[in-house]
Amino acid sequence: MVGVSDEPGPAWAPAAGTAPADGPLLSITLAAMMREVRAHSGAVYLLKPGERVLEMAVMAGMPRTFVAPWERVGLSAPVPVAQAARERRLVWVSGEQEMARRFPRIAVVLPYPFALAAVPVATADTVYGAVFMTWPGARPELSGRDREHLTTACDQLALLLERATAERRPAGPEPDLLALPTSGTVGTPGSLGSLEAARMVSRLPYGLLSLDLHGRIGFTNAAAAELLGRSPGELLGTLPWVSVPWLSDPAYEERYRDALISQRVTSFVALRPPGEWLSFRLYPSTTGLSVRIARIRAVTELRQEAAQPGVGPARLVTISQVLSLAGALTEAVGVEDVVQLVADEVVPAVGSQALVVLGSRGGRLHVLGHRGYPDPRVVRRFDGLPLSEPTPGAQALSSGVPAFFGSIEHLRRQYPGRHRAHEAPDGFSAWAYLPLIVSGRPVGTCVLAYAEPRCFPADERAVLTSLGGLIAQALERAQLYDAKKQLAHGLQDALLPHSLVPPPGVEAAARYLPATQGMEIGGDFYDLVPARPQAAAVIGDVQGHNVTAAALMGQIRTGVRAYTTVGQPPQEVMRSTNRLLIDLGAELFASCLYLRLDPAQGRAVMARAGHPPPLLRRPNGRVRVLDLAGGPLLGIDSGATYPTTEVFLPPGSVLALYTDGLVESPGVDIEHAVARLGALLAEVGDLPLETLADQLVRHSVAARERVDDVALLLLRARGDG
């Protein structure tokens, strides 16, 4: 293992030596630490020889795939282990809210309730790496005992690493400390008691599966194999969402991840084609998951109760209708989608005329969406009500018990004094308040309102209550998606410039469109840097369109600004940015086009790193593709050079810088797409620059499809600088 010296000289300079691997040293140390502090998972990172990069050496308690984005972490990365190593102190994150606030990149990938501690592995003068531990759920504080034990254990590990480094012992890979998967079928040889237990399990009327920490099936009883439509031999050793096609929805795998990381029971409902619904309940432990599978028993339709005097006829509600609606709920993406789908599909099916979906935040009710109310002011009465308020919506959410009111008189008996005798609370005559519960946790209340008085027979109440559970699952997924999307868009907004300040003699306009796939966040970027004596412009494209790409884009943009501000010439700005990307250890590549503007002399000096060539429109309307010298993509070769090209920019000329998302689409030759873009620029290039930017984006086939992110930066030389 190569350590890091703190003696005078370059910060984080590597010390000589190699990593130890005398037996499972790291594995044993990690296991002992986890046992002492009762942690659920943990990992040891070691500093990579000669680099400012931490590499995961061993992990325990969860699959490494869960933390794949952080297998290699730059020391400057905004993650707890890097911060612990940089600052040589224990870093504590108490739960998912603090994780989202301090380390949003981790919260987006792992949005589950868990606490985390990161501890440096360092001697007095050398940093060797860092360790992290996690615990399910939120923990306000790390106890003094656990803090002291983790610190002491990491100090002792550092001394062992120091000794091994001095002895120059060779490095070698270590296995992860994952529990061995349960394997075999019912009736595996063993004690008489275990054989009898296996026989008993095989006779159970519901299905049982055992999953290891990787999600592989290690055990199945006959009932589970029958329900899943596979033989035990086809299931054992496989991932259920791989071996069972109708379980391939990522939402189901998300339940497994949620159960494993949070260590809480989770559940979901899935449709086995063509029309059989199964419920899955996941029971986690530190060695894997047990899964209970059962059929949802359904009657073909609910029988109508005899109409009572003064009460309108009940609507026939078929259970098959409700279950088919559940399939549509799995396709809802955001909260607004869930509300609209329930309004369009569920409300008519159950005979309701209006709908309100309530959530809670800060101990108060909040309206997430509503449909069917003629006067929106009526719905606003729900918004902001304390959960302690004696209202049916608040009590259904806090108690988890549904409430049904067949008439205004019934409601007044339950909540006397809240409504005047001559009016209904919202203009309707009957209500169902359905608590939305997921894995025992309330996520909201669904209020269904009916125009006429209504009886709610027992079987209809059962259907509505079950329907509430399906809506709850869809709502939880939607809230998670909306939170991720809001976080992602906040990150994107923070990283892209809010306005462009071009230098004198230059006009500028820009457009950015994220890809429509995923969370609509991307790695494309552009910027204008008002440095002296000459301003600079840059456009680039980080591989991928996700939060990781966006975060790396922000680091690159910041680096370009810094190198420009200190006066580096274009070729050095590109070389420095290339080295920055490699040092960050992100394993992502980026294309980039950088230029230094000199409007007074009517010229620009450009450097290119694997980026699409810009278009230049001359004052006479002729357009050509600039054939620029350049180097490879950023992040590939630390020794790459980036030669420059000087381009003449007379007054009235327009320079169009763009990313490949503007011209590249499936089945279209990119050279033809660039030619079409050039022809359009020649035709409408005299338009005001903002209008011109809109025209170029609007007429791009690739931009309309938005398979990739799109960025466009236009610069027009005015000649008055």
N, C-alpha and C positions, 0 to 999 in steps of 0.2 A: 504493500500500500504506500502510495506517495503521500506524505504529509504536506503541510503548508507552513512555512516559517513566518514568524512575525518580526524577524530581525530587520534592521534598516535595509531599504531597497524597495523594489517594486512591490506593491501590495499584493498579497496572495501569491508570492513566488513559490514554486514547488520545491520541496526538499527531496533529496535523493532517497531511493529505497523502493521496495516492492511490497505488495500486500501480503499479509499472512494468511495461511490456510491450513494450519496444523489441526486437522480434524474439523468438526463443525463448530469452530470457535464462535462465530457470529450467531449461528443458529441457537446454540446452547445459551449464550448470553441474552439473546432476545427473548427466548422462551422463559428464562428465569425472571427477567424484568417484567414481562407480561403477567406472569404468575403472581409476583409480589404486589403489583398494583392493580391486579384483577382487570387488566385491559382486555378488550375484545379483539383488537388487531394491532399490528405494529410492523415496523420495517427499519432496517439499518441502511443508511446511505454512506458511501465512501467517496472521498474526493478522488476524481480521476487523475492519473498521473499526467502532469504537465498541462492540465487544463483547469479552468475555473468552473468545473462541472461536477455535480454530485451524481453518482450512479447508485441505483438501488442494488444492494448486494444480496439481501435476503428479506423475505416478507412472511408474515404469519397471520392467520386469522381470516383472511379473505383472498380471493383470487387476484393475481397481479393484474389481470385485465381490468379490474375496477379502477386501478390507478395508473393505467397505461400512459396517459398524457404526462405523467411525472416520473417515468422510469429514469430519465436523465433530466436534471434540473440545474440550470445555470445559477451560480452563486448570487447573481443580481435578480433572480426571478422572484416575483411577489408570491411566494409560497412559504409556509411555516418552516420547513426544514432548512431552506436557504436562509431565511431570516435568522434562525437559531445559529447556524454556522457563521454567518456574517457578523452578528452582534455578540456571539459567545454567551448567549443567555437562553433560559427556558422560555419558550413561546407557548402561551395557553390560549385556546379558543374554546369558549364555554358551550357553544351549540350552533345550530344552523343559522340563527339570526346574526350572531357575531361573525360567523364564517362568511355570510353574504355581504356583510359590511366591510370586513377587512380583507377577505380573500375571495372576491366574487368569481374568479375563474374556477376555483374549486367548487364553490356553491352551485354553479351552473351544471357541472358534470355530476356532482354527488349531492343532490338537494335533499338530504336525509338528516334526521335529528341525530347528531353524534358530537361528542366533545373530543378535542385533540390536544395533545401536548407534544412539542418538538424540543429536543434537547441536543446541544452540541456535544460532539465527541472530540475533546481537545485536551492537550496538556498545556503547560504554562506558555509554551512558545510555538506550538504546532496544532493546527486544526486538521483532524483526520476525517471528519464527516459529521453526521447527525443521525438522530433516531426520532421516529415519531410513534406515538401510541394513541389509540382511539378507544372511546367508551360509548356504548349506545345511549341515546337520549341526551338531554342537556344536563350539564353539571356546572352550577354557578362558580364553584371554586375547585381547585386541585388541592387536596389536603396537604398539610405540611409534611406528614409522613411520606406520602407518595412523591411529593416534590423532592424531598431529601433523598429518597431511595433512587429515583431516576437520575438525579444529578450525580450521586455517588457511583452508581453502576456505570454511567457513561464515562466518568473520570477513570474508573478502573479499566474499562474497555480501551480507552485512549492509551493508558500505560502499556497494556498488552500489545496494542498495535505499534507503539513506539519501540518496544523490545523486539518484536518480530521484524520491524523495518531495519533495525540495527543489525539483526542477524541475516538479513537479505533472504528470507524464506520465500519461495515462489507462491504466486497467487493461484487460486483455483476456484471454480464456481461452487456455490453451496446451494443445496436444495431449499425450496420454500418449506416452511413449517406448517403445511396444510395437513389436516387430519386425513388419514387414509380413507378412501371412499368405502362405504358399506357395500358389499358386493354379494352376489349369489341370488338364488331364488328361494322360494319357500321350501323349507325342508333341508337347508344346509346342514351337514353333519355337525354334531356338537353334543352338548349334554342332553339328557332326557328332558329336562325342563325347557330348554330352548327349542327342542323339537316340538314339544307340546304347544309352546307359545306360537311357533310358526304355523302349526296346524290351525290354531285358533284364529290367527290373523287371516289365514287363507279362507276361512269360513265367514269372515265379516261381510255384510251386505254392501259396504261402500269400499271404494278403492283407497289403497295406501301406497304411497311412493316414498322412497328415501333419496334425497339429493345430497351429494357432497358439496363442499364449498365452491367447487367449480360449476355446480349446477348439473352434473352428470347423475343419471339414475343409477343407484347402486342396489335398489331393492324394489320389487313390485309384487303385490299380491294379484291373484287371478282376477279379482273384481276390477282393479285399476287397469289391467291390460285389456279387459273386455270393454270398459268405458272409453278407453283411448283408441280402441280399434286396432291394436297392435299386439303381437305375441310378446311374451316376456323376453325372448331372445332378441327381438327387434328393438326393445326399449333399453335393456341393460347396457350401461356404459355410454348412453347417448344423452344429449341435451333435449329435454322434452319439446322445446320450441324449434328443434331441428328435425327430430324423428317423427313428430306429429304435426303435419302441415297446417292444420287449422289452429294450432297454438303459436304460429309464427309471428303474431302481432307483437311488436316491441313493447306494447303496454303490459303484456303478461310477463315478459322478462324483467320489466321494470319492477313488478311486484316482488319477484325473487330477490332483486338487488335491494329493494326497500326492506324486506324482511331480514335479509342477512346483515345489512349494515345497522339498521335501527334495533334489531333483535326484538321486534314486536310482531305479533300475529297479524297477517294480512290476508286478504281474500279477494277473489274476483269471480266473475261469471263468464263462461265462454260457450259459444254455439258450436256444437258438433254437427256438421252438415248431415242431412239436410235440415233438420229442425229440432234437434234434441239439445236442451240447455243443461250444462253441468256447472256445479259450483266447486271451486277450488279454495281450500283453506290451508295456509302455509304456517307451520309452526317452526320457528327458528331455534337453533342452539349454536354453540360455538364450534360445532363440528359439521354442521350442515342444516338441512331442512327436512321435516316430515310434512307430507302433503296428503290431505284428506280430500277425496273426490266423491261427489254424490250427484245423483240426478235431481233436477228440480221437478218435483212431482206436480203435474199440471192436470187440471180438469179441462175438458174441452171448452166449457163456457160457464160463467157464473150464473146461477139461477136467480131470477128476479123474485125478490120478496113481494108478498102481497102488499098492494098500496094501502097506506093508512089514510084515514080521513084527513083531508086538508094537506096531504103531502103528495106532490106530483109523482108520476111514474118514474121508477129507477131505470137507468139505461143498462142494457145487457152489455157486459164487458167480457170479452173472451180472453182467456189467459194466453192463447196463442197470439192474439193481437199484441198484448203487452210484451211478450217475449220477442216478437219480431221487431218491436220498437227498440228493444234493448240493443239489437244489432246496429241500428242506426246511431244510437247514442255513442257507440264505440268510435264512430267516425267524427264526432264533434271535436274541434280543435281548441278553441278558446271559450271563455265563459259566455260570451255573447252568442257563440254558436250553439252552446248547450241550451240557453234560454230560448233561442229561436226554434231549435228542433223540438223541444218540449212543447212549445206553443203550437207548432205546425202539426205535430204528429200525436203527441200524448194527450194534450188538452181535448181535442175533438173525440179521441177514442174513449175517454172516460166521461164524456158528457159535460165537461166543464166549459165555462165561458171566459175565464180570466185566470191569470197566473202571476205570482210574484215569487222570485227566488231570493232568499235572504242569506247573508253570510254574517260572520261576526268578526269584529276587530276592536281591540282595546276595550272589551267588555260591553260593546254596544252592537246592536243590529245595524246592518247596512244592506241596502237594496242592490243586488247584483244585476237585476233585470226584471222587467215585467211586461206583460202583454194583456190586452183586452179591457183595460180600465179607461173609460171615456175621459175621466178627469185625472191627470197625473198627480194633482195635489193630494188626492186620496192616498196614493202609494207613498208619497213623501212622509206620511205619518209614521210609517215603519222606520224610516231612516234615522239613525242616531238614538233609538230607544235603548235604554240600559237593559242588559240581560236579566237584571233583577226585577225589572218592571213586570207586574202581574198581567201579561198579555199572552194570548195563545201562541203567537209566533216565538216569543222569547222563551216561554216554558217548554215548547216542543223542542227547541234547539238545546236548551240546557239539560232537560231531563231525558231526551232521546225517546220520548213516548208520543206517538201520533195522537192527534185530537180531531174529532169529527163533530161538526155542529150542523144538524139537519134543518135548523130554522133559526131566525133571529131570536125567538123566545128561548131556545136552547142555549144560545150564546149568552144571552143576558142572565140566565140562571147561573151559568158558570162564572161570569164576570159581571156581577151587578154593579150598577152605577157608572159604567164606562160609556154607555150609549143612551141617548135619549129615547124615550118610549116610542116615539113616532117615526124613527128613522133607523135604517140599517147602517152599520159602521162604514160600508164602502159602496152601498147601492146594490149589494147582492144578498141572496137569501139563504145560502148554505155554503159551508166551507170545510175543506180537509187540510189540516196542518200536518205535513209529513216531515219528520226529522230526517235529515240526510246524514247517515252514519256510515263511515268507512273504517273497518277494523276496530270498532268500538269507539271511534273518535268522531264527534260531531263536526261536520263541515258546513252545515247550513240548514235552512228550512224551506221546503217548497209549499207554497200556499195555493191551493186550487179553489176558485170561487165559482159558485153556481147561481144562475139567474133565478131559479125556482127552488122552493123547499125540497128537501131530498132526504130519503132514508139511506143510511149506509149499512147494508146488511153485512154480516160477519165475513162472508166470503169476498165481498167487494172491498171491505177494509183490508183484508189480507192481501189482495192484489195491489191495492194502492200503497200499502206499506212496503211490499216487495219492490214495487216500482220506484218508491223513494230510494231504496238501496241501489238500484241501477242508476238512477239520476245522480246519486251521491258519488258513485265511482266515476261517472263522466265528469261531474263538477270538479272532483279532486284533480283528475288529469288536466282539466282545462285550466284550473287555477295554477297548477304547476307550470303549464305551458305559458300562460300569460305572465307569470312571474319571471320565467326564464327570458321570455321575449322582451319584457320591460327592462330587465337587467341588461340584456344584450343590446337593445336599442340605446339605453343610457350610456353604455360603454362606447357604442358607435358614435353617438353624438359628441361624447367627450373627446374622442380621438380625431374626428374630422374638423377642419377649420369652419367656424361659424360664418366667417366672412373673408373675402379676399381683398387685400390692400396692395394693388399693383403699384409699381414705381412710376414716377412721372414719365409720360410719353407712352404708356402701355395701358390698354384696356384688358380686363380679364373676366371670364365667366366660366362656371364649372357646373357639372351635374354628376350626381352619384345615385345609382340604383342598385340595391342589394339583390342577390339572386332570390327568386321566389321560393326555392326549396329550402327546407330547414327553418331557421328562425329569422330569416331575412336580415342577416348580418354578414358582412364580408370583410375581405382583406385588401380590397382596392383602396388606394389613397391618392391624394393630390395635395399640393400646398404651394403657396407663394411665400418666400422668405424675404422680407424687406431689409436685407443686409446692406451695409455700406462697404465699399463704394458702389457695388453692383448688386442688384436684387437677383434672386434665384427662383426657379420654378422646378417642381419635381412631380412625377406621377409614377405610381408603381402598383404592383399586384402581388400580394402574398398568396402562396398556394393555399387553396381551400376557401370556403365561405362559412366560417363558424367563429365562435368566440375566441378560440386559440389564434386563428388567423388575424382577427381584428386586434387582439391584444398585441401580437407581434408587429402588426402594421403600425400601431401607436408607438412602439419602441423604435422602429425604423424611422418613422417621421420625426420623432424627437432627436434621434441621432443625426439625421440629415440637417436639421435646424442648427444643432450644436456645432457640427463641423463647418457649416456655412458661416455661422456667426464668428468663429475664430479665424476665418479668412482662408480656409483651405481651397485650392483650385478645384475645378470639377472632377478631374481624374482622381485627386486625393480624397474628395468627399465620397466617391464611389468605393474606393479601396477601403477607407475607414468603415463605411457602412457594411461592406462585405465582411470585414473582420468582426464587426459587432454582431452580425447575424450568426456567424460561426461560434463566437464566444458564448452567445446566449444558449447554444445547444438545443435549439428548438426543433431541429430536424425538418424544418420547412424551408422552401426556397422562395425567392422573390425576384420578379423582374422589376426593372427601374429605369427611368429616363430622367436625367438631371441636366439642367441648363442654367448658365449664368447669363443674365440679360444686360446688354449695354445699349439702351435705346438711343443715347446721344450719338453713338457711332453707327447705329443701325445694324447691330450684329448680335449673335448669340453663340456661345460656346457650349457644345453638348457632349455628354458622356452617356453611354447606353450599356445596360446589363441585361441582355436577352429580352428586351422589351420591343413590342411592335413599333415599327418606324413611324415617326410623325408625318403629318401632311402639312405642306406649306402652300398657301394660296398667295400668289403674287398680286400686286395692285391691278394688273391687267386681267385678272380673273383666272389665269392659268394655275393649275394645281399639279404638284409633283410629290411623289413619295421620297422623303429624304433618306438617302442611303448612307447611314452613319456608321462609322467605325464603332466597335464596342467589344465587350468582354462577356464572359459567361454569366449565368444567373447568380444573384447574390446568395451566399450560403453554401456554395459548392467547393470552391478552391480558395484557401486562405492566401495563396500567393498570386491570385489573379490580378491583372492590370486592365485598366479601362481607358483606352486612348480617346482623344477628344476630336470633335469636328467643329469647325467654325462655319456658321451659316449667316448669310446676308439677309437682314430684315428691313427692307425699305419701308417708309411710311405707307400705310394702307394694307400691308401684308398681314395675313392671318396664319397663325401656327396652331394646328390642332393636335393635341396630345391625348391619347386614349388608351384604354386597356383592352385586352382581347375580347372581353365580354360585349363590346360594341360591334364587333365584326365577325365573331366566331360563333357559328351555330351548326348543329348536326346536319350533315348532308350538303353543306354549302362550302365551296372552295373559298378559303380565306383571302386569296389574292383577288378573286372576283368581288368579294365583299368590300375589300379596301378600295378597289377601283370604283365601285358604286358610291362609297362614301366620298371619295375624291370628286366624282362627278357632281354629287349633290352640293358639296362645298363650293365647287366652281360656279354652280348655278345660283345659289342663294347666299354666297359669302359676303355680299354687301349689306345684308340685314344687320340691324343692331345686334350686338354680340349675345345678349340674353335670348333674343328671339332665335338667333342662329343656333345656339346650343339646344333649344327646344326642338328645332327642326331636325337637327342631326340625330338626336335621340329618338324622336317620333318616327322617323323613316327607316330606322334600323331594324331589320328582321330579328337580329340577335337580341337587341335590347327589348323588343316586344316579348320574345320567348323567355328571356332572363334565366337561362340555364346557368349562367355565370354572372358575377358582379359586373357592373358597368361603371366606369369613371371616364369623364371627359373634361379636359381643361383647354379652353380657348384663349389665345393671347393675340391681340391686335396692336401693331405698332402704329402710333399716331403721328410721330415725328415732331411733337412739341415738347419733348423732354429735354 
